[in-house]
Amino acid sequence: MLKLNYTDYGLFLEQVTASLDVVATQRVMLAVHIGESLHLEPSQASFLLPIELPGINQLECLLRQHAADTIALTSVDDDFVEVSLKGTWMASSANAESGTFITALAPESEMLIYELWQVTQ
């Protein structure tokens, strides 16, 4: 599973071995225990990667095989490609700008997306 944390300091992506259900349940239970509001909804998240990054072509091939409905790659300009993911948004309110986005993909896709993102950091 991929977990994207959107904070005031930027985007942080991590690969998590727990299932989407386990992470969502843990987050709901944490909110209940600390008395915090929590909003969950199906959503999309996206981030940019350099188009010349080694591995982008491999990601395109993986997407054709595994995740055409969950991941999309869109050319933004001559320098960047946008990676869009479908998943679940979790935040303190419906209008929050900070929160966590989680999605479950084919293991090969998750690993490659995570590695590509790490190279850019």
DRENSEPA-390484 format. One line per field, with one value per residue (C-alpha): x, y, z; residue in three letters; residue number from 0. Coordinates in steps of 0.02 Angstrom, whole numbers, plus 50000, padded with zeros to 5 digits. Layout:
DRENSEPA-390484
xx [X/...];
yy [Y/...];
zz [Z/...];
res [ALA/...];
n [NUM/...];
end
This chain:
DRENSEPA-390484
xx [50000/50057/50026/50041/50047/50005/50068/50112/50290/50250/50210/50286/50259/50291/50264/50172/50157/49991/49830/49720/49586/49708/49778/49605/49541/49692/49666/49480/49519/49651/49525/49396/49520/49583/49413/49462/49348/49393/49332/49357/49308/49354/49471/49619/49794/49931/50112/50240/50391/50524/50483/50666/50678/50743/50597/50455/50443/50443/50301/50201/50222/50169/50015/49960/49973/49906/49823/49741/49592/49690/49839/49853/50007/49981/50113/50110/50243/50411/50487/50357/50229/50086/50053/49870/49810/49635/49612/49548/49575/49578/49579/49508/49372/49304/49395/49562/49719/49824/49787/49831/49792/49804/49794/49827/49909/49996/50157/50269/50180/50190/50374/50418/50315/50394/50571/50541/50474/50622/50747/50669/50683];
yy [50000/50178/50313/50496/50620/50798/50922/51107/51053/50958/50784/50630/50462/50296/50114/50022/49833/49843/49828/49976/49912/49897/50072/50150/50057/50110/50291/50285/50207/50339/50477/50395/50377/50556/50632/50701/50721/50615/50628/50483/50484/50403/50523/50549/50610/50661/50716/50759/50660/50713/50636/50593/50494/50318/50201/50307/50196/50042/50120/50149/49965/49908/50017/49940/49768/49798/49961/50054/50099/50147/50244/50368/50451/50617/50721/50894/50975/50930/50903/50821/50682/50683/50521/50513/50381/50329/50286/50352/50525/50540/50711/50806/50883/50879/51041/51003/51035/50919/50735/50560/50475/50285/50169/49986/49939/49790/49764/49797/49962/50018/49978/50067/50222/50231/50210/50343/50465/50432/50472/50645/50688];
zz [50000/49967/50094/50044/50187/50139/50269/50281/50240/50080/50019/50098/50014/50099/50057/50196/50216/50309/50209/50167/50286/50431/50407/50389/50544/50647/50596/50640/50810/50844/50806/50920/51063/51055/51017/50848/50698/50548/50370/50246/50063/49898/49810/49696/49733/49615/49610/49478/49421/49296/49127/49096/49259/49227/49260/49191/49037/49150/49251/49092/49046/49219/49211/49048/49131/49307/49353/49211/49322/49479/49411/49270/49196/49109/49022/49098/48988/48912/49085/49197/49204/49330/49424/49478/49599/49655/49838/50004/50080/50270/50353/50499/50390/50213/50170/50255/50154/50263/50277/50222/50058/50047/49899/49864/49699/49623/49725/49573/49538/49720/49732/49569/49610/49782/49711/49577/49706/49822/49684/49666/49851];
res [MET/LEU/LYS/LEU/ASN/TYR/THR/ASP/TYR/GLY/LEU/PHE/LEU/GLU/GLN/VAL/THR/ALA/SER/LEU/ASP/VAL/VAL/ALA/THR/GLN/ARG/VAL/MET/LEU/ALA/VAL/HIS/ILE/GLY/GLU/SER/LEU/HIS/LEU/GLU/PRO/SER/GLN/ALA/SER/PHE/LEU/LEU/PRO/ILE/GLU/LEU/PRO/GLY/ILE/ASN/GLN/LEU/GLU/CYS/LEU/LEU/ARG/GLN/HIS/ALA/ALA/ASP/THR/ILE/ALA/LEU/THR/SER/VAL/ASP/ASP/ASP/PHE/VAL/GLU/VAL/SER/LEU/LYS/GLY/THR/TRP/MET/ALA/SER/SER/ALA/ASN/ALA/GLU/SER/GLY/THR/PHE/ILE/THR/ALA/LEU/ALA/PRO/GLU/SER/GLU/MET/LEU/ILE/TYR/GLU/LEU/TRP/GLN/VAL/THR/GLN];
n [0/1/2/3/4/5/6/7/8/9/10/11/12/13/14/15/16/17/18/19/20/21/22/23/24/25/26/27/28/29/30/31/32/33/34/35/36/37/38/39/40/41/42/43/44/45/46/47/48/49/50/51/52/53/54/55/56/57/58/59/60/61/62/63/64/65/66/67/68/69/70/71/72/73/74/75/76/77/78/79/80/81/82/83/84/85/86/87/88/89/90/91/92/93/94/95/96/97/98/99/100/101/102/103/104/105/106/107/108/109/110/111/112/113/114/115/116/117/118/119/120];
end
